[in-house]
Amino acid sequence: MDVKAEITDALVKNAKGMYDCLIGFITALIRKRFRWVVCQLDVLQNCLNIKAPRLALKSLPTTLDETYAKALLSIREEHRDAIRVLQWLVFSAVPLRINEIAEILIAKPEPDSKVDIEERLFNADDILKYCGTLVTTQEPSYQELVGNKSGEANTSRELRLAHFSVQEYLVSQHIVDRCPQHNIRETDAHLSIAGTYLTYLFNFADSCPLPVDIFENYPLAGYAAQYWAEHARKTGPDMRPRDLDRRVVRFLDHKQLCTNWIHLYDPDAN
């Protein structure tokens, strides 16, 4: 049997096994079965000689849960912000384009963080390398902010989770059992997103007036202004740490910051 036939045989047998075990969920399972095959093909395409795929076939994960756990555990240390990217893809108020979500790398959510331009990717598309097979791109489905008056359309593609089963896994008990360090909890996600947005906006504390090219140079600015408060509220008063409350008070007490906030997003004008 040649290598191509071996790969086809292994993938079909394993995928059918998944189908037979959960026949009561036919529609969802068919989608998951194909998703499992796609994930394995993504791994096998990196095999560069005849022996490599044969070795890989012997250790294929048998379920999607195992596949996603393996993908998460293989995230490299220098790509540790991948979990933040996944948090945003699961809980962001709106879908974001690649060049927008890549900006979270320069703004950390911690209270004392400052925007660090040197952490910005040379090529925003490289954010795809952080999450591998867990993400994909598509044409934008969400209209650009009315507040973006730059006159230039944002042609960047939208970053999305690769499949509905990815989100199911990221917020499930299954991930807690296999790789709890990558579990995405809703409160933590909203806290991280709100903190990142505030760090981003504090970067403009001394900007008077705001740069005319702010949306080109800081593509997340409009969304930060529009959605930071929503994510802060979703952390819940009982779960929200005092650090976030103090940052919000500092933000609202800062006259120039509030002025810039309204210039970036005026709810009465949209």
N, C-alpha and C positions, 0 to 999 in steps of 0.2 A: 504494500500500500504506500502511495507517495505521500509527501507531507501535506499537500492540499487536501487529500482525501481523509487523512488522519484528523486534521483540524475540523473539517466538516462533520465527520462522524462523532467526534468528542463533543462538539457544541450542540449538535442535534440531540444526542442522547441525554445530556445534562439538562438542556432546556425542556425536553419532554418530561423529564423527571419532575421538574418544578411544576409543570402543568398538571400532571397526574395527582400530585400531592394536594393541590388546592383547586380541584375542579369546580367547586362551588362558586368561585370568583372568576368566571370564564373571561369576561371582557377585560377586566383589570389584569388578569394573569397573562393573557395573550400579549398585552402591552409590556408587561414586566419580562416575559420570556424573551421577546425581541430585544428589550433593553439589556438583559443579561448577555445576550449574544453580542450586541454592539460593544459592551464594555470589554468582553474578552478579546474581540477583534482589535480594539484599541490597544490592548496590551501586546497582542501577538504581532502587530505591525511593527513593533520595535525590535523584533527578533531579526538578527542580521545574518544568520546562517542557517543551514538545514537542521543542525542539532538543537539550536535554541528553542524553536517552537515545540519540538518533541518534549523537551524538558519542561517547558511551560505548561503543556497540556496535562502533565502528571500532577500539577499542583493548582489546577483551576479551582477557584472558589465555587461551591455548589449552589449558593443562593445569592440573591442581590444584596442581602444584608452583609454577607461575608465579603462580597465584591466592594461595597462601599466602605466597610471597615478597613479593608486592605488599602483602598485609595487614601483614606484619611491617615492611616498609620505610615504611609509612604511619603507624606508631605515633608519636604526638607526643612531643616531648621531655619534657613534663610527665607523660607516662605511661610513662616509661622503666622503671618497676618492672613493667611488663607481662611482661618476660622472666622475672622472678622468679616471677610468678604462674604462668606456663607451666611453669617448672621444677617448681613444687609440684604442678601438675595431672598432670605426667608421672610424678614420682617420690615423691610423698607416700606414706607407709605406708598411709594410709587416705583415702577421699574426705572432703573438708571442705565445710562449708556456707559460704555467701557471707559471713556475718558473722564467721566464723572466719578465712577466708583473707584477708579485707580487713585483718585485724590485722597482716599482714606489712608493711604500709606504715608502721607506727609503730615497727617493730623491724628494723633493718638487721643484716646478718650480720657486719659487720666487728668486729674484736676490741674496739675502744674505743667501740663504739656504745652508746647508751642509748635506752630507749623515749622517744619523743617524741609525746605525746598530741595535740599540735597538728597532726600529720600524719594523724590519724584522719579518715576520710571522714565528712561529715555524714550521708550515707546510704550504708550498706554496699553497696547494690545498684549504686552507681556504679562498683564494681570491674569491672562488665561492660563499661564504656566503654573500659577499658584494653586489652582484647584483641579487641574487635569480634566479627567473624564466627568467630573461632577458638575461641570458648567458647559454652557454653549452660548452662542450668540444668535441674534435674530434682528430683523429690521425693526426700528423703533415703533413701539405700539402706543407711546404716550407723547402727547403734544408738548413741545418745548414751553417753558414758562413764559407767560406774557411779559414778565419783568425783564426777560433777556432782550435788550434793545440793541444788541451789538450789530445787528444787520447781517450777520453771517449764520447760516444754518449749521446746526451741529450734525455732521454726517457720520458720527461714530455709531457703531452698532450697539444694540442693547445687550447687556449681559444677563443671562438667565440660568437658573438651575437646569441641568440637562434633561430632567424627567421628573414627573410628579412624585415618583418613588424616592427621589433623592431627599425632597423635603420631608416626606413621611418618615424616612429613616433618621434624619438629623434631629427630629423632635420626639423620637420614639423611645420607649424603654429599651429597645434592642441595642441602641448605641450606648446606653448606660452600662449594659452588660458587657459589651465588647471593648469599647474605647471611651470610657466616661469623660476623659479629658477633652473630647471633642463634642460633647453633648451641647446642644444649643437650646438654652432656656429663654423663654420669651422676655421675662423681666431683664435678664442680663443683656439680651440683644438690644432692647430699647434703651437701656442705660448706656451701652456702648455707642449706639448711634447718636443719642442725644449729646453725650460727652464729646464725640468726634465733631459734631456740628458746632458745638460751642467753641471748641478749640479753633476750628476753622474761622468762625466769626470774630473771635478775639484777635485774630491776626490783623483785623482792620480797625482796631481800637484807635489808632493814631492817624487814620486816613481821613483827611478833610480837605477837599471832597474825595469821594471814592474815585479810583482810576477809571477812566472811560473804557478801558479794555479789560475790566475786571472779569467779565464772563469768559473771555478768551484765556486769560492767564489763571483764573481760578474757577474752573467750570462747575464746581460744586456749590458756589456761593449762593446762587438763587434758591437751590433746594435747601441749603442749610438755613437760610432766612425763613423759608416757608414752613419747614417741617420740624425744626428743633424742639419747639414747644410741644408739639403733638407727641413726639417720642418721649419727652420728659414726663408728660402727663401719664403716659401708658406704663411707666415704671411703677405707678401706684404710690400713694402717700405712705403706706405702711412699709413698703419695700425700698423706697427711694433713699439712698444714703445721704447723710448730711452734706457730704462734699458736693453733691450735685445741687442741693438747695442753696448752698453758699455761692456756687458759681452762677446760678440763676440770679440771685440777689445782686451780685457784683455786676452782672451783665445789665440788669434793669436799672441799676444806679448809675451806670456809665452813660452820660448824656450823648457823647459822640457815637458810641456803639449803638444806642437806640435809634439815633438819627440815621446811621448807616443801614441798620436793620430795615427801617421803613423805606429807605431808598432802594434796597434790594428787593424787598417784598412788602408792598402796601396792600393789605387785605381789602381796603376800601376801593382800591383802584382796579382790582382783578375780579 
